[in-house]
Amino acid sequence: MHPADEILVERSQNGDLEAFEMLVRRYENKVYTVAYRFLGNHADASDLAQEAFLRLYQALPRFRGESSFMTWLYRITANACRDELRRRQRNSTVSLDGENGLEHIQNYSLFSGYIPSPEDTVEKKELNELVQMCLNSISGEHRLILVMREIQGMTYDEISAVMNCSLGTVKSRLSRARRAFREKFNGLKELMELTSRQEKYGGI
């Protein structure tokens, strides 16, 4: 039986590095997934995940269990994502290209009711590229809440705790994020289809 998070946190706070490593192994995939979906690039996501766990280690002495450990870790990860986005904006290096590769997304509820199935539209790879472009082109806050809800499958209550806002605020932000994504998706999809037709018919 695996030790509960609370036990591992307490042991980590007392200097048990093995306990901290167990926490990292338990949550590294979740943290990496958030970072990757937020940045759209494997190398950058790996760096950001390491930064999140470094911040976690440095903040452990201040953790008092007022929220669940998972919620606290997601909050640290979300803040790391925001900081990285601000850094990129200052350096004017935000890219809409990134690495494609949403092949591992398990939850397509983000698109439910908005687009046909991939088989009825474009090839899966093209759809994945389009999805990543859309995620990268909406605001950081919209991207973050979509990743938490639609890809990580977090509940409204969990998102509320991570973002430190009310359930009503979570729902309204999620609604705006879905709308922003849908508008980007539909616009880029039409552009890709137009480009495809032009290539097919020699620019006509």
C-alpha positions in Angstrom: 0.0 0.0 0.0 1.4 3.4 -1.0 1.8 6.1 1.6 -0.8 8.9 1.5 0.3 12.3 0.2 0.0 13.8 3.6 2.5 11.3 5.0 5.0 11.8 2.2 4.7 15.6 2.6 5.3 15.4 6.3 8.3 13.2 5.8 9.6 15.5 3.1 9.3 18.5 5.4 11.4 16.6 7.8 14.2 16.2 5.2 13.3 12.8 3.8 14.4 13.1 0.2 13.2 9.6 -0.7 9.7 10.7 0.4 9.9 13.8 -1.9 11.1 11.6 -4.8 8.0 9.4 -4.3 5.8 12.5 -4.5 7.6 13.5 -7.7 7.1 10.1 -9.3 3.5 10.1 -8.3 2.7 13.4 -9.9 5.4 13.9 -12.6 3.1 12.8 -15.4 0.3 15.1 -14.4 2.6 18.1 -14.0 4.3 17.3 -17.3 1.0 17.0 -19.1 -0.2 20.4 -17.9 3.2 21.9 -19.0 3.1 20.3 -22.4 -0.4 21.2 -23.3 0.3 24.7 -22.1 3.5 25.1 -24.1 3.1 22.7 -26.9 6.7 21.7 -26.9 8.3 18.6 -25.2 11.6 20.2 -24.3 10.0 23.3 -22.8 7.5 21.3 -21.0 10.2 19.2 -19.4 12.0 22.3 -18.2 8.8 23.8 -16.8 7.9 20.6 -15.0 11.4 20.6 -13.4 10.9 24.2 -12.4 7.5 23.4 -10.8 9.0 20.6 -8.7 11.9 22.9 -7.7 9.3 25.4 -6.5 7.4 22.7 -4.8 10.5 21.6 -2.9 11.4 25.2 -1.9 7.8 25.8 -0.7 7.3 22.6 1.2 8.1 24.1 4.6 5.2 26.5 4.2 2.6 23.9 3.3 0.1 23.5 6.1 -2.5 21.3 4.5 -5.1 23.9 4.1 -5.9 22.3 0.7 -5.0 18.9 -0.7 -1.5 18.4 -1.8 -2.6 17.8 -5.4 -4.5 21.1 -5.5 -1.4 22.9 -4.1 0.9 21.3 -6.6 -1.4 22.2 -9.5 -1.5 25.8 -8.2 2.4 25.9 -8.2 2.4 24.4 -11.7 -0.2 26.9 -13.0 1.8 29.8 -11.6 5.0 28.4 -13.3 3.0 28.3 -16.6 1.9 31.9 -16.1 5.4 33.1 -15.3 6.8 31.3 -18.4 4.2 33.0 -20.6 5.0 36.4 -19.2 8.7 35.8 -19.7 8.0 34.8 -23.3 5.9 37.9 -23.9 8.6 40.1 -22.5 11.1 38.5 -24.8 8.6 38.5 -27.8 9.3 34.8 -28.4 5.8 33.4 -28.2 5.4 31.0 -31.1 2.3 29.6 -32.6 4.2 26.7 -34.1 5.6 24.6 -31.3 5.6 20.8 -31.6 2.5 19.2 -32.9 1.5 16.0 -31.2 -1.8 15.9 -29.3 -1.8 12.2 -30.1 -2.0 11.3 -26.4 -5.1 13.4 -25.7 -7.7 11.0 -24.3 -10.5 13.5 -23.8 -12.0 15.2 -26.8 -15.0 16.7 -25.0 -13.5 20.1 -25.8 -14.8 19.7 -29.3 -18.1 18.0 -28.4 -20.9 19.6 -30.3 -18.6 22.0 -32.2 -16.9 19.9 -34.9 -17.5 16.5 -36.6 -15.3 13.5 -35.7 -11.7 13.6 -37.1 -12.7 10.9 -39.6 -15.3 13.2 -41.1 -13.0 16.2 -41.4 -9.3 16.1 -41.8 -6.7 13.5 -41.1 -5.9 13.0 -37.4 -2.5 14.5 -37.7 -3.9 17.7 -39.3 -6.5 17.9 -36.6 -3.9 17.5 -33.9 -1.8 20.3 -35.5 -4.8 22.5 -35.7 -5.8 21.9 -32.1 -2.3 22.7 -30.9 -2.2 25.9 -32.9 -5.5 26.9 -31.4 -4.4 26.2 -27.8 -1.2 28.2 -28.4 -3.0 31.2 -29.9 -5.6 31.7 -27.1 -4.7 33.5 -23.9 -2.7 31.8 -21.2 -5.6 31.8 -18.7 -8.0 30.3 -21.3 -5.4 27.7 -22.2 -4.7 26.8 -18.6 -8.4 26.3 -17.7 -9.0 24.2 -20.8 -6.0 22.0 -20.0 -7.2 21.5 -16.5 -10.8 20.8 -17.4 -10.8 19.1 -20.8 -7.5 17.3 -20.8 -6.7 16.7 -17.1 -10.4 16.1 -16.4 -10.4 18.1 -13.2 -13.6 19.0 -11.5 -15.0 22.5 -11.1 -14.2 22.3 -7.4 -10.6 21.3 -8.0 -10.1 24.1 -10.6 -11.7 26.6 -8.2 -9.2 25.6 -5.5 -6.2 25.8 -7.9 -7.2 29.2 -9.4 -8.4 30.5 -6.0 -11.8 31.7 -7.4 -15.5 30.8 -7.0 -17.3 28.1 -8.9 -19.2 30.7 -10.8 -16.0 32.3 -11.9 -14.6 28.9 -13.0 -17.7 28.2 -15.1 -17.7 31.7 -16.7 -14.0 31.5 -17.5 -14.4 28.0 -18.9 -17.3 29.2 -21.1 -15.2 32.1 -22.5 -12.2 29.8 -23.0 -14.3 27.3 -25.0 -15.7 30.1 -27.1 -12.3 31.5 -27.8 -11.0 28.1 -28.7 -14.0 27.4 -30.9 -13.6 30.7 -32.8 -9.9 30.1 -33.4 -10.6 26.5 -34.4 -13.3 27.4 -36.9 -11.3 30.2 -38.4 -8.1 28.1 -38.9 -10.1 25.1 -40.1 -11.6 27.2 -42.9 -8.2 28.7 -43.8 -6.7 25.2 -44.0 -9.6 23.9 -46.1 -9.3 26.9 -48.5 -5.5 26.4 -48.8 -6.1 22.7 -49.5 -8.6 23.5 -52.3 -6.3 26.0 -53.8 -3.4 23.5 -53.9 -5.7 20.8 -55.3 -7.0 23.0 -58.1 -3.8 24.9 -58.9 -4.5 28.1 -57.0 -8.1 28.6 -58.4 
